[in-house]
Amino acid sequence: MTTFRRRVAEWRLPYLRQVVIGVPQWFPKAIIFDSPQEATMAFPHLQQPSFLLASLKADSINKPFAQRCQDLVKVIEDFPAKELHTIFPWLVESIFGSLDGILIGWNLRCLQGRMNPVEYNIAMEFLDPGGPMMKLVYKLQAEDYKFDFPVSYLPGPVKASIQERVLPDSPLYHNKVQFPPTGGLGLNLALNPFEYYIFFFALSLITQKPLPVSLHVRTSDCAYFILVDRYLSWFLPTEGSVPPPLSSSPGGTSPSPAPRTPAMPFASYGLHHTSLLKRHISHQTSVNADPASHEIWRSETLLQVFVEMWLHHYSLEMYQKMQSPHAKESFTPTEEHVLVVRLLLKHLHAFANSLKPEQASPSTHSHATSPLEEFKRAAVPRFVQQKLYLFLQHCFGHWPLDASFRAVLEMWLSYLQPWRYAPEKQAQSSDSQPRCVSEKWAPFVQENLLMYTKLFVGFLNRALRTDLVSPKNALMVFRVAKVFAQPNLAEMIQKGEQLFLEPELVIPHRQHRLFTAPTVTGSFLSPWPPAVTDASFKVKSHVYGLEGQDCKYTPMFGPEVRTLVLRLAQLITQAKQTAKSISDQCVESPAGHSFLSWLGFSPTDPNGLYPANDLDEMGQDSIRKTDEYLEKALEYLRQIFRLSEAQLAQLTFALGTTQDENGKKQLPDCIVGDDGLILTPLGRYQIINGLRRFEIEYQGDSELQPIRSYEIPSLVRALFRLSSTINHRFAGQMVALCSRDDFLGSFCRYHLTEPVLANRHLLSPVGRRQVANHARGPRLSLRFLGSYRTLLSLLLVFFVASLFCIGPLPCSLLLVLGYLLYAMAMTLLTERGKLHQL
């Protein structure tokens, strides 16, 4: 029986390929059919949907990518929706990968045009919003097919709400939750083809494994990023209307849109809804949608899915729990994820700003306004604001303190500046001064007050814990200060805070409006309620809606934040001085090392054996940029918070920024105690962030230092034993020679004593008392011969000498003679220096 079934399957598969791909040579021409419909009529028992799926699965393994896509296009064109709906879930998964992240699909996140131009162009053409894949979606949409989507792969807050049998607030999930049958596993959503496709597309950014660090992929060049941009431009157009769905066949009619689900009015968003909104899933209602809303149902669905899948990973309750330092993160966004969200925000600002001036205000709303214009006005406050705020709060509090935070920072700054994406954007002035923010944006600033103030405080706390000497960190401080220093923006923020902090007057209807939940039955485009003209109430509703009724608001222009700004100004000043010190060291270091010292013939300073600071490798250009960024950031902060020059000068002096005698080195902030120097909290911060440091000096026996990485361990130990033997045997003679007052005594003292020992000082008073009287006699040190550098230098000299026909012995004599001349010159210079000191 098994053999018979295998033979039947082997016969059916080539037949099916005849319909999908072409006519096989062995098939009788008398029964070749012109269309799949004729084949179905002739052999109804052979033309089962499972055979089509099996054929496509086999082709996905055996055929190249280009051929597979061509076959898929033909299948979509020729087969009816009744047969295509069985391959749709498999096709979507094969493109975007599995929800568990095991299958990567077409790997759109790594597919780039410059690396794989052929595959890139084919994939983009196939997945284009006007391409074959979307044509398949509309073909199935016309037949009202539904596809199960597991709830377990939804974002955490949504999944928890549905599993608790509570309907989420978003209308995206209304009338879609399917209870499992008896004995079934898990809850599912019943999605129409368009929703199913967009769900998978959006979640592929989250569910797939992060890109390896070794794989240098520019996100903005990847197929996924560009597809997001195309879908946004197609379904959320800034000019014109949304293109109609593609017809399923040439000359055919467009598929009718799926019935829309009931939704809350646009204007109701922005208020924090209490438990009155927690409707049980069993209470899902089915109502007929407003026919006028059919124009934008795809646009609405696309935006809701993108926001839910990319931003709705933190609820207000979860965010409050995450404030604990011991809380475990449930979801960690990647840099790629943040860049895609920034693309969404930038397009939404352009989409909302494309409103006609007479339709931009709710007060001018009329029934003649198109659904698309209504959607433009309500898209950002209705769908994005709350979820984006919680998403940014999490990123500000949990993102690593490194340069990758720049992606989060730019996403935040893009949202704060909708005027950058307005069609009436002013031209940049010739003097490169930032343009003034128009008063027309005051309502946006007030209704997004926490985005400006609370997140600014969060950024201050991050900046106070980072190394501002790093150019990338300095650039981030500069970027934030520059944005907030735009003329008139600080005044609008301050006005918003005044509206929030003004005392409650006798307005009995306020609390009622704040806690009354809007209706969830009726059309998504329900008529707007009367416009609320009370600006203070709007601001309070925004703050309480995002933070809860018991929130404690810290004013951005209050004394607490001003203290943080002054601390940041102090650290900026310190970082500037540190950068200048590093710059000076970089300039002076080449002059202090002669060629002979590199060859290892000059006395080595044991304190110079420690590796240089990593900042020395930045180069002069990076240090110059750091100083420039910090200088401008300090000026912008002074403008925003109206700091006077006298205040900054006083802070600089109080911080101990006066330089020591050499004009460069500064010790960390500390106090003198009974047992020596004690670091203050400020001093600990300065050391942790590399702003200041103690000058570490080796105070022990230079011969007993740990063996360095540039030394040969066995050779260093052998040389130490040899020099110790010589020093022990000839100690008396070396003391006598060094005691002479003539040139020979000076020559011996130059080689057998440590001239730097007298210049050393201990920073600890306790240590000074213990070793103040300790002195070492003259001795011979051969440790420099155990260095790789010294040995390589000698080999190089012998090799060059051999090129001039100079043998090893004559070359050695010349080296000894040259060194004697050099040592005699250094002895004379040393003695002359001592005479000047006297």
N, C-alpha and C positions, 0 to 999 in steps of 0.2 A: 504494500500500500504506500509506503514511504517513497519507493522508487517511482511509482506511478505519479504521485503528487509532484515530485521534483520534475518529472518530464513535462507535466502539464504546465508548471510554472515556467520552465525553460521555453516552452512553445509560446505561452502568453506574453512573455516579456518582449521578444522581438516583435510580436504583432503590435504591442502597445507602442514600441519605439517607432514603428511605421507611422502611427498616427501623430506622434509627438515630433519626430525628427524628419522622417522621410520614408520613402518606399524601399524596402529591402529588395535586393536583386532577385531573390528566390520567390517572391510573392507573385502569384498569377495576375497578369495584367487585367484579366477579365473581371476581377473582383476588387480592383483598386477603387477606393472611395475618395470623393472630393472633399469631404468634411468629416469631422468626428461625429456629427449628428447622423449621417448616413451609415457610418460604421456601427453606431449604437443601434440603429433600427435593424440592421442586418444580423448583428451578433449581440443581442442584449445580454446574454449570459456571460459574455467575455468582457464587456466594457464596464468593469467595476471600478469605483474610485480608488480602491486600495492598490490596483495595478498601476495607476498613474503615479501614485506616491512612491511605490516600490521602484518604478522606472527612474523617477527623478533622483531618488536616493542613490541608486546604482550609478547614475550619470555623475552625481556629485563626487564620486570617488574615482571614476575612470576617465572623466573628460576634463580638459583644461578649463580654466575660469571663463575665458571669453566664449567658448562654445556653450558652456552651461547657461550663461546669460542669454545667448541667442535662442537657445531652446526654450528657456523660461518665457521669453517675449512671445514666442510662437504659441506656447501653451496658453498664456493669458489671453491672446487674441482669439484662439480657436475654440477653447473649451468653455462650456457654460458654467455659470456660478455653482450649479448643483454638484459638479465634479471638482471645481476649484476650491470649494470651501474645505475639503478634506486635506488639501496640501497646504492651506494657508498657515496654520500654526507651525508646521514643520519648516516652511519657507522663512517665516519671520525669525524663528529660532536659529536657522542656519545662517541668516544674515547678521543678526545682532548678538548671537551667542545665547547660551542657556542662562536662566535666572540664577542658577547656583554658581556661575562663573567658570564651570569646568570647560564648556565649549566656547571658543572665542569667536566663532562665526567668521565673518569676512575681516575681522580685526580692523575696523574703520578708524580706530584711534591711532593706529600706526601707519595707515595707508596714506602716502604722500605722493603728489604729482611729480616731484622732481626725482624721487627714488624709483617709483613704479608707475610711469606715465600711462601705460596701456591699461593695467588693471584699475588705476585710479579713474581714468576717463570712463571706462565701462561701468564701474560701480556708481559714479556720480550720475551718469545718464540714466541708469536703471532706477536709482533711488530718488531722483529729482522729483519735486512736488508735482511736476507735470509729466513724469515718466511712467514706465510700465508698472512699477510696483504700486504706485498710487492709483493707477487705473484698475488694477486688481482689487484694491481696497474699495473703490467706488462700485465696482461690479458686484462685489459681495454685499456692499451696503444697500444696494437697491433691493436685495432679496431678504433683508432684515435678519441675517444670520447673527448668532451670538456665539461667543467663545469664552470659555472659562479661564479666569486668571486667578491663581492662588493668592489668597490674602496674606499668606506667610511671607511673601516677598515685598510687601508694601512697607513704607517707612514706619519706624517704630511707633510713634504716637497714633497713627491711623490703624495699624495692626492691633495695638492694644485696645483701642476704642471698639473696633469691630468685634474682637474676641470677647469683650465684655458686654456684647450685645447693645452697644450704644452707637447711634448713627453719627459719624463725623460731621462737623459743621460744613465742610465743603460739599456743594451740590454735585460734585463729580461722582460721589459714591451713592447718591440717592437712587433707590429702585434698582440697584445692581447686586446687592448682597444676596447670595444663594446659600441657603442652609444645606448642609450635607444630608444625603438620604440616610436612612437607618443603616448603621454599619459603615457609613462613608467616613472619609478622612478629610478634615479641614474644611474651612470656608472658602468660597470662591466668589469672584465678581463676574457677572455676566456682561461682557463688553461687546459693543458692536465692532465691526472690523476696523474702523478708523481709530477708535479708542484702543483696541488691542494693539494695533501697529504702533501708535504713539507711546503707549505704555512701555513696550519693549524697547523702542528707540531711546526713550529718556532713561530707562533703568540700566541700559547697557553702559552708561557712563559710571554708574555706581557699583553694579554687581561684578563687572569684570575686574580682574586683578590689576593693581597699580603697575604702571610701566616700570621696567627695571631701570635702576639709576644709570647703568652702563649704556642704555639705549638713549641716545641724545635725539629726542623728537621734539620739534617745535609744534606746540599744540595748535597754533593758528594756521599751520600748513596742512593739518590732517583732514582727512575726508569727513570725519565726524563733526569737527568744529565748523567746517564750511557747510555741511548739510544743515546744521542747526541754524546758521545764518540764512540759508536759503529758505528753510521752512518758516522762519520768523518773517522774512521779507514777503513771502507768499501769503501767509495766513494773517499776518498783522501788517498790512501795507500802510506805508506813510503817505502814499498817493493813490487815489482811485479806490476801488472796492476790491473785496476778495474775489479772485477768479472763480467762476462756477466749477463744480465738479466735472471731471472729464466724462464724456459720454462713453458708454460701454462698447459701442460699435459705431463705425462710420455712419453718420446720419441718424444715429439713434438718439434717444432722449437721455437726459442726465438723470442719474439716480436720485431719488427723493431722499432728503436727509432723514436721519433717524429722529424719532420723537425726542424732544428735549426734556430734560428732567426739571422738576420744580426747583426754584432757586430763590435765594433771598434777594431783595432789591439791592441794586448797586450801592445806594447811598447808606445802607445800613452797616456796611463794613467800616471798620475802624473803631467800633465800640466793642468793648470786651463783654461778651455774652456770658451770663451766669449759667448755672445748672438748668435753668429753664430751657436752654437750647439742647440739652441732652435728651434727645428723643430715642426711644427704643427702636431697634431695627424692625420689630414687628409692626411698628406704626408707619412704615413707608407707605406713602400715598402715591397714586398715579393720577396726574392731571394732564390735560391737554396743554401743549405749549402754545404760546402766542405765535401765530403764523409769521408775523414780521421778524421774529427772532431766528427763523430758519436761515436768514442771510449770513449769520455769524456763528452758527453752532460749531463749525470746525475751528474757528479762531478761538472761541471760548474754551473748547475742549483742549486745544493745543496748549494754551497758556496755563490752564488749570493743571494739566498733567506735568508740564515742565516745573511749575512751582511746587507741586506736591512731591514729585520724585526728587527734586534737587534741593529743596529748601526745608520741607516739612519733616525734619528729623529731630526736632526739639519742640516740645510743648512748653507752656509757661510753667507747669508744675515740674517738668523735667529740668528746665533751666534753673529753677530755684534750688532743686536738689544738687545740680552740678556746681553750685557755688562752693560746696564743701571740697577742700583740697584732697579728700580721700575718696571722692566719688569716682566711679569707674565710667569711662567714656563708652557710650553706646554706639556712636558713629563718629568716624574721623574723616573729614573731607580731605581730598588731595589737592595739590596745586592745579592740576588739570581741571578738576571739578570747579574750582573757584574761577578759573579763567572762562569757562563756559557760562557760569552764572553771570559774570561781568558782561559777557556778550549779550545775554538776555536783558540785563538791566539797561544797557546802553540803547538797545533797540526799543525797549518799552518806553524810555524817555522820548525817543524820536517819534514813536507811535502816538504817545499821548500829546506831544507838542505839535503834531500835525493837524490838530483840531482847528477849525476855522475860528477866527476871533469872536464872532458873534455866538459861537456854540461852546466856548471854553468855560463859561461860568454856569453853575447850576441855576442861577437866577434867571437866565435866558432860556432855560429849557422849554421846549414846546413839543407837542405830539408830532410835529412835522419832522423832528430830528430823526435821522436814520439810526437803526440799531448799531451800526458800526461806529457812528459818532458818539453814541451813548457809551459804547464799550471802551472807546479811547479815553473818555473822561473818567471812567471808573476802574480801569484795569489795574493801575498801580495801587491806589489805596484799598481797593476791594480784595485783591488777590495776593499782593506781594508784600505789603508793608510789615505785617506782624510776623510772618514766617521769616522774612529777610532779617528783621531785627534780632530774633532769637538765634538765627544762624550766625550773624556777625558777632553777637555777644559770646557765643561759644568759641568762635575762632579767636577773638581777642583774648579770651581767658585761657585757651588751651593750645594755641599754636606754638610751635617751638620758637625760642628766641633766636632766630637766625634770619638770613636774608630772604628766605622763601616767603616770609610774611608780606613781602612786597605785593604779591598777587592779591592777598586779602585787602591790603591797604588800598590798592588801586580800584578794586571792586567797590569798596566803601566810598571812596572819593568820587567815583563815577555816579553813584546814586545821589550823592549830596549836591551834584551840580547839573540839574536838568537843563539849565540855561545853555550849557555847552551843546546840546542836541536840539535846540530850537531853530526853526527855519529862519527867524529874524536875527540870527546870531550876528553880533557886531564884529566888524573887522578889528583886528588887533592894532592898537595905536602904534605910531612910529617910534615912540620912546620906550617901547616894551613894558609899559606900565600895565598892571592888571586892570581890566575894564570893570566899571562899577556894576554891581548886581542890581537889576531893576527892582523897583518896589512891587512889580507884578508877581514876583516870586515869594513875597512875604507869606501868603497863605500856605505855600508848600513848606517853607521853613518852619512855620508854626505847627503845622499838622504832622511834621516829622521831627519835632523838637528833640526827642531822645536820640534819634539818629545822629544829631549834631553834638549834643551835650554829653550824654552818658557815654557814647562811644569815644568821644574826645578824651574824657577822663580815663577810659580804659586804655587808650593809646598812650597817655601820659605815664600811666603805671608801667606799661611795657617799655617805654623809652628810658625810664629811670633805671631799668634793669639790664640795659644793653650797652655794649661798648660803642660809644659814639665816635671813637677814633676810626672805626671801620668806615670806609667810604659808603658802603651800601646802607649801613644803619644811619649814617649822617644824611644820606639822600632821603630816607623815609621821613626823618624829622623835618627836613626842608620841605618835602612835598606837602605834608599836613599843614605846616605853618603857612605855606604859600596859599593854599586853598582857603584857609580860614581868614587870611589877611586880605582877601578880596574886598575892595571898598563896599561898604554898606552891609556886608554879610554879618559881621559881628554885631552891628546895631539891630539887625532883624532878629538874630538869635536872642539878644538881650531883651528885645521887645516881647518875644515869645515867652521867655522866662518870667517876665513881669506879668503877662496875662495868666500864666499858670499859678503864680504865687499870690495874685491879688486875692484878698479875703472874699469869702462867700457872702453875697448879699442876699436879700430876701427874694429868692427866685424859686418859688415852691415847685415848679414843674421840672427843675433840673434833674433831681434824683429820679423822678419818674421816667424821664427820657433816657437816662443813663442805663437803667436796669430793665427797661421794657424790651423784650426780644422781638425782633421783626418777624413778620409772618414767613413761614417757609412753604406756604402753598401759593400758587399763582405763578405768574410768568417771571422769568429771569429779568425781563425788562419791565418790571412793574413801574407805575408812575412814581416819579420822585416825590418824596414828602416835602413839605414846605422847607425852604432853605433856612438853616440855623444861622442867624446873623450875629449871635453872641460869640465873638472870637475867643473869649476866655473859656467858654464852655467847650468849644472845639478842642482847644489845647488840653484842657483837663481830661476830656474824653480820650484823646490820643494817649496821654501818659498813663492813665489808669487802665486803658485797654491793653497796653503792652506790658505794664509792670504789675498790675493788680491794684486793688483798692487800698492796700496797706503799704504801698511803696513809700520809700523815703527818698525824696528827690534832693540831689546835691546840685545847687546852681553852678553853672559853668563860670559865671562871673562873681561867685561868692568867695569868701575868704579861704575855704579849704582848697578849692582848685587853684586859687591864686598862689597858695603856698607851694603846691606841686609845680606850678609853672616857674616859680622862683628857684626851686630845687633843680629843675631842668635847665634853667639858665646858668646856674652854677656849674652843672656838669658839662654844659656846652663850652663854657669858658675853660674848664679844666681840660677837656678834650682838645680844644684848640691849642692850648699850651703844650700838651703832650705831642700833638702832631708836629708842632714847630720844633720841639726838642728832637724828635725823630728825624725831621728834615735836616736839622743842623748836624746831627750825627752822621747822616748819609753823606753830607757834603764834606765833612772833615775826615771821615774814616779813610778815604784813599790816600790823603796826604800823610797820615800817620803810619803807613806801612810801606817800608822801603822794599826794594827787590831783595836785598840781603836778608831782611827779616823774614820775608816769605820763604827764602831758601833755608831758614832755620838757623842762621849763624848768629843772630842777636839773642840776648837773654830773653827768655819767654816769661811773660807775666802770667802767673797761675790764675789770676782772676779773669783773664781774658779767654779762658778755656771754655767758659759756658756759652751755649749757643745764643745767638742774637734773638731779639724779639721778633715774632712773626711779622710785625708791622714794618720791619726794615725791608721786607721783600716786596712791599707794595709799590715802591718806586716814587719818584718825585711827583709825577703827574697825579697819582692817587692821593698823595698827601696834600697836594695843592687843591684838589677837588674837595677833600674833606674840609679843609679850612674854609673854602668858599661856601660850601653848603651850610656849615655851622654858623658862619658869619651872617649869611642871609636869613637863616632860621631864627637867630637871635634877634635880628632886626624885625622880622615879621611878628615874633612873639611880643616884642615891645609895642608894636602897633596894635595888636589885637587886644592886649590887656592894659594898654596905656601905661607901660612901665617907663619911668624916667631914667635918664642916663645916670643920675645920682644914685638911684636904687641899685642899678647894675654895678656901678663902681663900688658901692658899699658892700654888696654881696661878694664881689671879687676879693676885696680886702679882708672881709670877715672869714673867708674860706681859706685864708693863708696862701694866696696865690703869689705873694712876693717871692721872688726867686732868690736862690742862695748866691754865694760869691761867684761861682762860675757862670751864673746866669741861666742855668738849664735845669739842673736836677732839683727835684722837690721830694720831700719825704711824705708818706701818707699821714693823714691827720691822726695825732696821738698825743697822749699826755704822759708826763714823767711820774712814775710811781716809785715805791720803795724798792722794787725789784727790777726796775728798768722802765723801758718805754711800754705803754699800754695803748693798744689801738682803740680808737673810738668807733662807734657804728659807721660814721662817715669814712673813717680810714679803712674799715673792712670793705665797704662798698668800693672805695677807690682801688684797692688791691684786686678784688674779684674781677672788676671790669678793666683792669690794666691801665687805669688812669694815672696811678702813681705806684711806686714800688721802692722798697729799701734797696740800697746798693749792697748786693751780696758780695762779700769779700772772703776769700779763703784765708783763715787765720792760723791754720796748722802748718805742719812741716810740708813744704812744697814737694819733697821727695816721696811723701807718703800719700799723695793725692790718689784718688781712685783712677784706675787705668781708663783712658778715654777711648772713644770709638776710633779715633785716627791713630792709635798706637798699637804696636804689636805686643801682646801681653807677655809672651815668653821672653822676647828681647828686652822689654822694660824690666822684668824681674832679674834677668842676667846682668844687665847694666847696673841695676841697683846694688846687687851683691858685689860687683867689681868696684864700683865707686865707694861702697861702704868699707871694703877691704883697704883701698888706697887711703881713704880718710883716716881710718883707724891706725894704719901703719905710719903715715907721714903727718899726723896731726900737729906735732910739735914744730916741724919744719915749716908747715903752712902758716902757723901762727907767727913764727919769727919773720917770715917773708912779708906778711901783711902788716907787721908792725913797723917796717922801715918807712922812712920819710922821703926816700928818693923815688925816682921814676919806676924802679923795679917793684917797690912796695905798692905804688899806685896801680901798676899793671896787674899785680897779684890780687889786690883788693877788688879790682873790676871783675875778675873772673871767679874768685873764691868766696865772695860775700854776696848777700842779697841787698842791693841798694834800695829796693822798694819796701823793705821791712820797716824802716824808720818812718815812712810816710803812712803806714797803716794805722787806723784807729778803730777801736771797737765801739759799736753803737750802744752796747749795754754797759751801764756803769759797773754792774757786778762782774762781768767778764773782764773789764779793764783792771780791776783790782787784783784779779787772779793771775793775769799774765803780764802785768806791767813790767816786771823785772826780768822776764824771761828773754834770753838772748842766745843766739846760735853763733858758734865760731866759724871760721873759714872752712870750706870744704869744696870738694870737686863734685860736679853733677854731670853725669853722662846721659841723662834721661832723654835729651833732645835727639840722641841718635836712634832711639826706638820709635820715632815718628815715621809714618809712611811718607809724609811730605819731605822730610830730610833725606830719606833714602832715595826717593824718586828724584830729588834735586841732584844728588850726587851721581846717580846713574845718568841723568841727562847731561851733566857736565862731562862725564867720561865719554859719553857717546859723541858729543860735539867735538871733544878733543881728538877722538879717533878719526874724525873726518879730516882733521888737519895733520894727521900722521903723528900725533903726540901719544906716546904710550902711557900706560897706567901710572908707572912710577914718576915720570916727569910731570904728569898731570897732578898727582898727589902733592908733589913738591910745590908746584905753582899754587895750588889751593892753600897749602899751609902758609906760603909766603904772602899770598893775598890776604888771608885772614889776619896774619900778624900785623900787616900794615893797617888794616881796618881797626884792629884792637888797639894799636898804639894811638891812632887818631881819636878813637872813642875815649881812651884813657886821658888824653890831654884835654878833651872837651869836658869830661866829667870833673877833672881837677879844677879847671877854670870856672866851672859852674859853682863849685863849692866855695871858691875864693870870693865870687860875687855875692853869695849868700851870707858870707861873713861880713 
